[in-house]
Structure formats: structure tokens, C-alpha cells
């Protein structure tokens, strides 16, 4: 095997292993924010919206869709806590590593 082929195989192995990594961690406030469905926010105050964005591909390799969705939610939960919210609701589908969430205050 020549050097170029070995390098390509190494880069692909790294990219595939990075798919399993979770890069976004919940903040102290974000870990208390809940994810709800639209019908679960009847008596809540809307605080605004947040656009969560991250890389859905690493080195040209598509990341695991479940991991991407979870990280987008975590980003939204972290931002909701900073906005004074305690609940988020997805307002769009995931597209190119981005999703919009409504931020609500439901608990007193």
C-alpha cells in the first residue's frame, strides 16, 4: 500500500469514528429545559425562537442523524435557558444541520 492510499484510509477511519462523538454538552441551565410537542405548551409564555446549527458532515462523511438531532436539541436547550425559557418545541425539520425551536416558559 502506498502512502497516499494509507493516508486516505486513515482519514476515512478518523471521519467514521468522529460520527460517534457528541460534541455538544448541556449547560447547567440547559439540562433542566424540557423538549415538548406543540400541543403541550397551551399555558406557556413564548420567549422567542432559537436556530440551532452544527456540522452534519465531517470530512465529507454524513454524521449519524440521531446524534445530530440530539445535539441540535441540546444547543436549543442551552440557549433557551439563557433566554429564561424552560421548554423548547421543534418548529422545523432538520435541514443541512439546522433546526428552529420555539422557546417557552411553562413553569412558574
Backbone bond lengths (Angstrom), bond angles and torsions (degrees), N, CA, C in turn:
res aa  C-N    CA-C-N  psi(-1)  N-CA   C-N-CA  omega(-1)  CA-C   N-CA-C  phi
1 X - - - 1.455 - - 1.534 107.72 -
2 X 1.326 115.78 130.61 1.464 118.89 179.34 1.528 111.17 -80.94
3 X 1.310 116.34 171.03 1.472 121.78 -176.43 1.526 112.47 -62.71
4 X 1.315 116.61 -40.20 1.464 120.37 -177.95 1.536 110.52 -63.54
5 X 1.308 117.57 -45.34 1.464 121.62 179.04 1.527 110.28 -63.77
6 X 1.320 117.14 -42.72 1.468 120.93 178.95 1.525 110.66 -62.25
7 X 1.298 116.30 -39.69 1.473 120.53 179.73 1.533 110.83 -65.99
8 X 1.317 117.22 -42.94 1.466 121.62 178.78 1.529 110.07 -62.54
9 X 1.317 117.05 -44.53 1.469 120.88 179.19 1.522 110.16 -62.79
10 X 1.314 117.71 -41.23 1.466 121.43 178.76 1.523 111.08 -63.43
11 X 1.327 117.52 -45.71 1.463 120.99 179.07 1.522 111.89 -63.07
12 X 1.312 117.31 -40.23 1.463 120.43 177.21 1.525 111.24 -65.36
13 X 1.307 117.41 -39.79 1.470 120.72 178.31 1.523 110.63 -63.66
14 X 1.326 117.04 -40.67 1.466 120.91 177.92 1.526 110.10 -64.64
15 X 1.319 116.56 -45.59 1.467 120.28 -179.29 1.521 111.45 -61.43
16 X 1.314 117.31 -41.88 1.463 120.99 179.91 1.528 109.92 -66.91
17 X 1.322 117.88 -41.12 1.469 119.58 -179.81 1.522 111.57 -67.90
18 X 1.331 118.25 -30.14 1.459 121.04 178.72 1.521 112.62 -69.91
19 X 1.322 117.62 -19.56 1.463 120.77 178.21 1.520 110.98 -60.18
20 X 1.304 117.32 -30.54 1.462 121.46 -177.32 1.530 112.39 -82.44
21 X 1.302 118.27 -12.28 1.465 121.64 -177.05 1.525 111.34 -74.53
22 X 1.317 115.12 142.86 1.456 121.27 171.45 1.517 106.26 -108.83
23 X 1.315 116.64 115.44 1.457 120.81 -175.00 1.520 112.62 -95.29
24 X 1.309 117.51 -22.06 1.459 121.05 -175.62 1.525 108.87 -99.86
25 X 1.307 115.90 123.98 1.466 121.32 -179.72 1.524 109.14 -112.04
26 X 1.351 117.32 146.12 1.466 119.67 177.08 1.523 111.21 -69.59
27 X 1.315 115.90 143.48 1.458 121.23 174.84 1.516 108.54 -82.81
28 X 1.320 116.38 174.32 1.459 120.31 179.37 1.525 111.53 -58.99
29 X 1.315 118.62 -42.01 1.465 121.17 177.48 1.514 112.75 -80.16
30 X 1.323 116.15 -35.13 1.461 120.59 -178.09 1.510 113.40 -64.58
31 X 1.333 116.69 -26.78 1.458 119.28 -178.51 1.530 113.21 -71.69
32 X 1.336 117.90 -10.09 1.472 120.60 178.15 1.528 112.69 -101.30
33 X 1.331 117.44 -8.85 1.469 121.86 179.36 1.526 108.86 -75.97
34 X 1.323 116.11 133.68 1.463 120.64 -178.71 1.525 110.71 -101.94
35 X 1.316 114.84 155.24 1.461 122.12 175.88 1.521 106.82 -101.16
36 X 1.338 117.42 125.14 1.460 122.12 -177.26 1.524 110.30 -124.73
37 X 1.317 115.00 167.72 1.457 122.53 171.58 1.526 107.77 -91.37
38 X 1.311 117.80 159.87 1.466 122.30 -177.27 1.528 112.17 -56.43
39 X 1.321 118.22 -36.71 1.459 120.19 -179.08 1.531 112.39 -71.74
40 X 1.325 118.67 -9.64 1.453 121.79 -178.61 1.520 114.46 -94.63
41 X 1.329 118.05 11.53 1.469 120.47 -176.06 1.523 112.20 -122.07
42 X 1.298 116.88 31.11 1.473 122.08 -175.52 1.522 113.58 -57.48
43 X 1.305 118.83 -44.30 1.465 122.28 -175.88 1.528 111.83 -107.83
44 X 1.307 116.49 37.89 1.463 121.48 -176.20 1.529 111.08 -111.13
45 X 1.317 115.48 153.40 1.471 121.86 176.22 1.528 108.82 -95.58
46 X 1.309 116.72 125.23 1.469 120.57 177.97 1.512 109.20 -75.38
47 X 1.333 115.85 128.27 1.459 122.05 179.30 1.529 111.85 -99.87
48 X 1.324 116.44 -17.84 1.459 120.20 -179.15 1.516 110.43 144.70
49 X 1.308 115.09 -156.60 1.468 121.41 179.83 1.517 108.75 -138.15
50 X 1.299 115.17 157.49 1.457 121.56 178.12 1.525 108.66 -135.54
51 X 1.322 115.50 137.83 1.464 121.63 174.59 1.520 107.94 -101.72
52 X 1.325 116.59 115.61 1.458 121.71 176.60 1.520 108.04 -93.25
53 X 1.331 116.19 132.37 1.465 121.18 -178.03 1.520 108.88 -139.19
54 X 1.332 116.09 135.47 1.456 121.21 174.23 1.515 109.96 -154.62
55 X 1.308 116.83 174.16 1.463 121.34 179.87 1.524 108.96 -76.76
56 X 1.321 116.33 126.32 1.459 120.08 176.89 1.525 111.10 -98.01
57 X 1.334 116.17 -4.60 1.460 121.99 176.82 1.525 108.83 -131.73
58 X 1.326 115.26 144.76 1.460 121.19 174.68 1.521 107.06 -126.68
59 X 1.309 116.17 122.19 1.462 122.30 -179.01 1.530 111.46 52.48
60 X 1.340 115.81 39.04 1.451 121.02 177.99 1.514 115.00 80.05
61 X 1.331 116.89 1.65 1.465 120.98 179.67 1.521 108.77 -104.63
62 X 1.335 116.56 128.88 1.462 121.83 -179.97 1.523 109.68 -65.39
63 X 1.333 117.29 130.93 1.460 122.05 177.05 1.519 110.41 -76.49
64 X 1.313 116.71 161.15 1.453 123.66 178.49 1.524 109.38 -58.52
65 X 1.334 116.86 125.54 1.469 121.77 -175.50 1.528 112.18 -62.02
66 X 1.317 117.84 -36.32 1.464 121.09 179.33 1.518 110.77 -66.58
67 X 1.337 117.07 -41.29 1.471 121.17 177.67 1.525 110.53 -63.70
68 X 1.325 116.75 -44.50 1.461 121.08 179.64 1.527 110.01 -60.24
69 X 1.333 117.59 -46.34 1.467 121.24 179.85 1.523 110.95 -61.06
70 X 1.318 117.05 -42.71 1.459 120.78 179.31 1.516 112.57 -64.48
71 X 1.320 116.67 -39.94 1.461 120.38 179.34 1.521 111.75 -70.09
72 X 1.332 117.46 -36.18 1.461 120.06 175.68 1.523 110.42 -62.70
73 X 1.333 117.08 -41.85 1.467 120.87 176.55 1.523 110.93 -63.11
74 X 1.326 117.03 -42.81 1.464 120.38 179.83 1.521 111.05 -62.19
75 X 1.334 117.20 -43.43 1.471 120.09 176.58 1.519 110.47 -58.63
76 X 1.339 116.72 -44.13 1.467 121.14 -179.41 1.525 111.01 -66.01
77 X 1.327 117.67 -41.19 1.464 121.20 178.55 1.529 110.47 -62.14
78 X 1.327 117.09 -43.26 1.467 121.04 179.21 1.527 111.01 -61.53
79 X 1.327 116.52 -44.51 1.467 120.48 -179.64 1.529 111.00 -69.56
80 X 1.325 117.82 -37.82 1.462 121.63 178.25 1.521 110.52 -59.06
81 X 1.312 116.93 -41.28 1.470 120.38 178.90 1.527 110.44 -62.43
82 X 1.318 117.26 -39.98 1.478 121.22 178.20 1.532 111.25 -66.11
83 X 1.336 116.19 -27.67 1.463 121.26 -178.91 1.529 112.39 -87.94
84 X 1.324 117.50 -2.20 1.456 120.34 -177.97 1.512 113.60 87.24
85 X 1.325 117.33 14.41 1.458 121.05 178.28 1.514 111.54 -94.25
86 X 1.319 115.81 162.40 1.458 120.63 176.84 1.527 112.53 -129.40
87 X 1.339 115.74 1.48 1.466 121.32 -177.43 1.526 109.04 -146.10
88 X 1.337 116.03 140.51 1.466 120.29 173.57 1.520 109.08 -124.10
89 X 1.340 114.75 151.90 1.461 122.28 176.98 1.529 107.29 -134.89
90 X 1.325 116.95 127.76 1.466 120.56 177.13 1.522 109.14 -63.58
91 X 1.330 115.86 129.66 1.463 121.12 178.73 1.521 112.46 -110.82
92 X 1.327 116.43 -4.95 1.456 120.41 177.14 1.519 108.80 -146.92
93 X 1.294 114.84 166.46 1.460 120.73 173.48 1.522 107.95 -83.58
94 X 1.310 116.87 161.07 1.461 121.67 176.83 1.519 108.39 -71.96
95 X 1.341 115.15 129.43 1.460 120.36 177.92 1.519 108.76 -142.14
96 X 1.320 116.62 118.97 1.464 122.88 178.54 1.532 111.57 53.53
97 X 1.331 117.18 42.12 1.458 121.42 176.85 1.517 114.34 74.88
98 X 1.328 117.68 22.62 1.470 121.15 -179.83 1.525 109.77 -134.89
99 X 1.343 115.27 146.88 1.461 121.36 177.58 1.525 108.68 -155.03
100 X 1.341 115.91 144.03 1.464 121.77 178.32 1.523 109.46 -102.98
101 X 1.335 114.98 137.67 1.464 122.35 178.82 1.517 109.17 -126.68
102 X 1.336 116.59 139.54 1.448 121.63 169.65 1.526 108.34 -82.27
103 X 1.321 116.06 142.74 1.465 121.87 -179.80 1.530 108.48 -112.31
104 X 1.327 116.75 129.41 1.451 122.65 -175.48 1.526 110.94 -132.46
105 X 1.313 113.90 154.19 1.480 121.96 171.00 1.523 105.53 -111.88
106 X 1.335 115.88 109.64 1.466 121.18 -176.14 1.524 112.16 -109.71
107 X 1.303 117.29 -26.74 1.468 120.77 -179.59 1.508 109.97 -98.63
108 X 1.320 116.84 146.95 1.468 121.55 -179.80 1.514 111.03 -77.07
